Amino acid sequence: MESKKTGYSYGNCNSHFGGTIYLSDFNTSYSGSRNIARRIVSDWQFDEHCRKNEIVREIREKAGNKECIN
């Protein structure tokens, strides 16, 4: 897909979760906003786990082996 404003080509990458943003994240007086950093790190770890699974899946498909690799 190409952006009409910039002409920059970009793909729709569905391999990253990126996390969930809550309205309370922008309210610094809300006590729950202290968990933002923890949630960001957790989401990064989830994305990394998914990336590794994607690599293993591609290796299996190339090898034609559908068995579990540990």
C-alpha positions in Angstrom: 0.0 0.0 0.0 1.3 3.5 -0.8 0.5 6.6 1.2 -0.9 9.4 -0.8 0.7 12.2 1.2 4.3 10.9 1.3 4.5 8.3 -1.4 6.1 6.0 1.1 5.3 2.3 0.6 4.4 0.4 3.7 2.9 -3.0 4.4 0.2 -3.9 6.9 2.3 -5.8 9.4 0.0 -8.0 11.6 2.9 -9.7 13.3 3.1 -7.2 16.2 0.6 -6.7 19.0 1.9 -3.3 20.1 -0.1 -3.3 23.2 -3.3 -1.7 24.4 -3.6 2.0 25.2 -6.2 3.0 27.9 -7.6 6.5 28.4 -6.4 6.3 32.0 -2.8 6.1 30.7 -3.0 9.8 29.9 -4.2 10.8 33.4 -1.1 11.1 35.5 -3.1 11.6 38.7 -4.7 8.2 38.3 -2.9 5.6 40.4 -3.3 2.9 37.8 -1.0 4.8 35.4 2.0 3.5 37.3 1.6 0.2 35.5 2.3 1.7 32.1 6.0 0.7 31.9 5.2 -2.8 33.2 2.5 -3.2 30.5 4.9 -1.9 27.8 7.6 -4.4 28.7 5.0 -7.2 28.9 3.8 -6.2 25.4 7.3 -6.1 24.0 8.0 -9.6 25.5 4.8 -10.9 23.9 5.9 -9.4 20.5 9.3 -11.0 20.8 7.7 -14.4 21.7 5.5 -14.2 18.6 8.5 -13.2 16.4 10.4 -16.2 17.5 7.4 -18.5 16.9 7.1 -17.0 13.4 10.8 -17.8 12.7 10.3 -21.4 13.9 7.2 -21.7 11.8 9.0 -20.5 8.7 11.9 -23.0 9.3 9.4 -25.8 9.7 7.6 -24.9 6.5 10.8 -24.7 4.5 11.9 -28.1 5.9 8.5 -29.6 5.3 8.5 -30.9 8.9 5.4 -30.1 10.9 6.7 -31.8 14.1 7.3 -29.8 17.2 10.9 -28.5 17.5 12.2 -27.9 21.1 
